[in-house]
Amino acid sequence: MSRRILPYGDHALLVELDELDAVLALFRGLDATRPSGVVELVPAARTVAVVVDPRILSLSTARGWIERSEPLDANDVEEREVVLDVRYDGEDLAEVARLTGLTERDVVAFHAGTPWRVAFGGFAPGFAYLVGDGATLDVPRRETTRTAVPSGSVGLAGVFSGVYPRSSPGGWQLIGRTDAALWDETADPPALLSPGTVVRFREVR
């Protein structure tokens, strides 16, 4: 696994990797061995940002730790799991079935039967990009973005699944909806879904 470590301001380093799987494996390795002074680890599609408190951990020491860190497989760490109850009645369920060549019930069974994992967050506070373990549905975004997607909408875009934490514009294919609170500013942490968390969708009627 190749990694390129770059300066990222005065208090952080940015690790560039080749692919998302490498990001997830390195994130697990860093999270399992993080030394005192590492304030935050922020994975993205091809990078991991390492934010430090320079009063405790210098950037040069952090760089050495990153260089020595080994990637970890998901089976090597104990992962937090969250179950989300979903009503699979989304406006785009029939379109997703058409695009994938499946029936609507097959789409629901696949989505609810797949263990998903939070790869990284973005787009809006509490929004998590979820990747499936193994085979996954791969559907394009909608050609026309909706001006308002209801809070709790469960969607698909490319190989990712996600849940809208609040009403906002969006172009993901909507297949269902959950009542779970994805973002709560009074909670610690405020986001229900953090990187590495396993998410299981449970169908309710």
Backbone torsions as a table, in degrees:
resi	resn	phi	psi	omega
1	MET	NA	115.4	178.4
2	SER	-81.5	142.9	177.1
3	ARG	-141.2	138.9	178.7
4	ARG	-119.7	123.1	-175.6
5	ILE	-104.0	121.7	-175.4
6	LEU	-120.5	149.9	171.8
7	PRO	-62.9	144.6	-178.1
8	TYR	-141.1	69.3	-175.1
9	GLY	82.0	-167.7	-175.4
10	ASP	-82.3	-18.4	-171.8
11	HIS	-126.2	18.5	-175.4
12	ALA	-153.2	160.5	172.2
13	LEU	-126.0	149.1	178.7
14	LEU	-117.4	123.5	179.8
15	VAL	-101.3	118.0	178.0
16	GLU	-95.5	135.2	-178.9
17	LEU	-129.9	171.7	-172.9
18	ASP	-81.0	-30.8	-173.4
19	GLU	-156.0	167.7	-177.1
20	LEU	-63.0	-39.4	179.4
21	ASP	-59.6	-38.3	178.5
22	ALA	-67.6	-37.0	176.5
23	VAL	-60.3	-49.0	-177.1
24	LEU	-62.8	-41.0	-179.1
25	ALA	-67.1	-42.4	179.1
26	LEU	-68.9	-39.7	178.1
27	PHE	-57.6	-43.8	178.7
28	ARG	-62.2	-41.6	179.9
29	GLY	-65.7	-42.4	178.6
30	LEU	-67.1	-42.0	-177.6
31	ASP	-65.2	-33.2	-178.2
32	ALA	-75.3	-20.7	-174.4
33	THR	-124.6	16.5	-172.6
34	ARG	-61.5	129.2	179.0
35	PRO	-83.4	167.7	174.6
36	SER	-60.2	137.1	-179.5
37	GLY	106.5	-14.2	173.7
38	VAL	-82.7	112.2	-175.1
39	VAL	-81.0	-39.2	-174.7
40	GLU	-158.8	145.1	171.0
41	LEU	-117.0	123.1	-174.5
42	VAL	-123.8	98.6	177.2
43	PRO	-77.8	152.3	173.7
44	ALA	-139.1	-165.7	-173.8
45	ALA	-65.7	-34.6	-178.9
46	ARG	-134.8	8.3	-175.6
47	THR	-140.8	161.4	167.5
48	VAL	-130.4	121.7	175.1
49	ALA	-90.5	132.9	179.2
50	VAL	-115.4	110.0	-177.6
51	VAL	-101.5	131.2	-176.3
52	VAL	-124.2	160.7	168.2
53	ASP	-96.4	105.9	-173.5
54	PRO	-64.5	-14.7	176.1
55	ARG	-72.1	-21.2	-177.8
56	ILE	-110.1	-39.3	-175.1
57	LEU	-135.4	120.4	178.8
58	SER	-75.2	157.3	178.4
59	LEU	-65.1	-34.0	179.0
60	SER	-66.6	-39.7	176.7
61	THR	-67.8	-39.8	177.8
62	ALA	-62.6	-40.0	178.2
63	ARG	-60.4	-44.7	178.5
64	GLY	-61.4	-40.3	177.8
65	TRP	-62.7	-43.4	179.2
66	ILE	-62.8	-43.8	-178.7
67	GLU	-62.7	-33.7	-178.8
68	ARG	-85.1	-16.3	-173.4
69	SER	-68.6	138.3	179.5
70	GLU	-101.3	140.0	175.0
71	PRO	-66.2	149.5	178.9
72	LEU	-120.7	141.5	173.9
73	ASP	-77.0	155.5	-179.6
74	ALA	-58.5	-31.0	-179.0
75	ASN	-72.7	-12.1	-176.4
76	ASP	-89.6	-5.2	-177.4
77	VAL	-130.4	154.5	175.9
78	GLU	-86.7	120.2	-173.0
79	GLU	-108.6	142.1	175.1
80	ARG	-73.1	144.3	-179.1
81	GLU	-126.3	137.8	177.8
82	VAL	-126.3	134.1	177.0
83	VAL	-107.7	128.0	179.0
84	LEU	-115.3	123.9	176.1
85	ASP	-79.1	131.0	-174.0
86	VAL	-130.9	135.1	168.1
87	ARG	-94.3	114.1	-176.4
88	TYR	-86.8	77.2	-180.0
89	ASP	-133.6	30.8	-175.4
90	GLY	-66.3	153.2	-176.7
91	GLU	-63.4	-25.2	-175.5
92	ASP	-105.5	11.6	-177.3
93	LEU	-60.0	-43.5	180.0
94	ALA	-65.1	-37.4	179.3
95	GLU	-68.2	-39.5	176.9
96	VAL	-62.7	-40.9	177.4
97	ALA	-60.7	-42.9	179.3
98	ARG	-64.2	-44.0	-177.2
99	LEU	-66.4	-32.8	-176.8
100	THR	-95.4	-10.1	-177.4
101	GLY	75.6	16.9	179.2
102	LEU	-104.8	168.6	169.4
103	THR	-82.5	164.6	177.7
104	GLU	-60.7	-40.0	179.2
105	ARG	-65.5	-34.5	177.9
106	ASP	-66.8	-38.8	177.8
107	VAL	-61.5	-46.1	179.9
108	VAL	-62.5	-46.0	-178.7
109	ALA	-62.4	-40.1	179.7
110	PHE	-66.7	-47.0	-177.1
111	HIS	-65.0	-44.9	-178.1
112	ALA	-74.3	-23.4	-177.8
113	GLY	-91.4	-4.3	-178.0
114	THR	-95.2	128.2	169.4
115	PRO	-73.4	121.5	178.4
116	TRP	-102.7	155.5	-179.7
117	ARG	-132.6	137.9	177.6
118	VAL	-70.7	116.3	178.1
119	ALA	-85.2	-46.4	179.7
120	PHE	-166.9	167.8	178.5
121	GLY	-108.8	166.0	178.7
122	GLY	165.6	-175.7	175.7
123	PHE	73.4	-53.9	179.5
124	ALA	-153.9	154.6	177.4
125	PRO	-55.2	123.9	179.8
126	GLY	92.9	-7.6	179.7
127	PHE	-83.3	128.8	-179.2
128	ALA	-119.8	135.1	173.5
129	TYR	-87.2	117.6	-175.2
130	LEU	-105.2	136.4	175.3
131	VAL	-117.1	143.5	-179.4
132	GLY	-84.7	153.4	174.5
133	ASP	-83.9	118.2	-179.5
134	GLY	84.5	-141.4	-178.2
135	ALA	-61.8	149.3	-178.8
136	THR	-146.9	162.1	172.8
137	LEU	-79.4	141.5	179.8
138	ASP	-130.1	100.4	-176.6
139	VAL	-125.6	145.8	-179.5
140	PRO	-73.8	158.3	170.2
141	ARG	-63.2	161.2	175.1
142	ARG	-62.3	146.4	177.7
143	GLU	-66.5	-31.9	179.6
144	THR	-117.9	124.9	179.5
145	THR	-74.7	136.5	174.8
146	ARG	-74.7	143.5	178.6
147	THR	-76.1	-22.9	179.1
148	ALA	-150.0	114.7	174.3
149	VAL	-101.7	128.2	-177.2
150	PRO	-62.2	147.3	174.9
151	SER	-57.2	138.5	178.9
152	GLY	87.9	-1.2	-179.9
153	SER	-66.7	134.6	178.5
154	VAL	-100.9	126.9	-174.5
155	GLY	-134.8	172.1	176.7
156	LEU	-130.1	144.1	174.1
157	ALA	-157.5	119.8	-173.3
158	GLY	61.8	-131.6	179.5
159	VAL	-94.5	2.6	-175.5
160	PHE	-96.7	151.5	165.1
161	SER	-117.9	159.0	-179.6
162	GLY	-165.3	165.5	179.3
163	VAL	-127.0	126.6	178.9
164	TYR	-71.9	118.4	-177.3
165	PRO	-75.7	-16.8	178.7
166	ARG	-155.3	166.4	178.0
167	SER	-66.1	130.1	-178.3
168	SER	-164.6	163.3	172.6
169	PRO	-62.1	154.3	179.5
170	GLY	-175.5	154.0	-177.6
171	GLY	-121.1	16.3	179.2
172	TRP	-78.2	155.7	176.9
173	GLN	-78.5	119.0	-173.8
174	LEU	-90.5	125.0	-178.3
175	ILE	-117.8	-9.3	-178.7
176	GLY	-174.5	-168.9	-178.5
177	ARG	-153.6	143.9	177.2
178	THR	-124.7	153.3	176.8
179	ASP	-94.4	1.8	-177.5
180	ALA	-64.0	143.2	176.5
181	ALA	-86.2	111.3	-177.6
182	LEU	-84.1	-22.3	-177.1
183	TRP	-140.9	125.6	179.2
184	ASP	-139.0	106.8	-175.7
185	GLU	-63.1	-19.6	-179.3
186	THR	-87.8	-8.5	-178.0
187	ALA	-90.0	164.5	177.6
188	ASP	-134.1	102.7	2.8
189	PRO	-80.9	160.8	-178.0
190	PRO	-71.3	-26.0	-179.9
191	ALA	-89.0	129.1	177.4
192	LEU	-66.4	-36.8	-174.7
193	LEU	-110.8	114.1	-179.9
194	SER	-111.9	158.5	-179.0
195	PRO	-52.3	134.3	-179.7
196	GLY	94.4	-17.1	-179.1
197	THR	-67.4	135.9	174.1
198	VAL	-86.7	130.7	-178.6
199	VAL	-118.0	127.0	175.5
200	ARG	-117.3	130.1	178.5
201	PHE	-95.2	128.7	-179.1
202	ARG	-115.6	122.7	-177.3
203	GLU	-71.7	132.7	171.7
204	VAL	-127.0	154.3	-177.3
205	ARG	-117.7	NA	NA
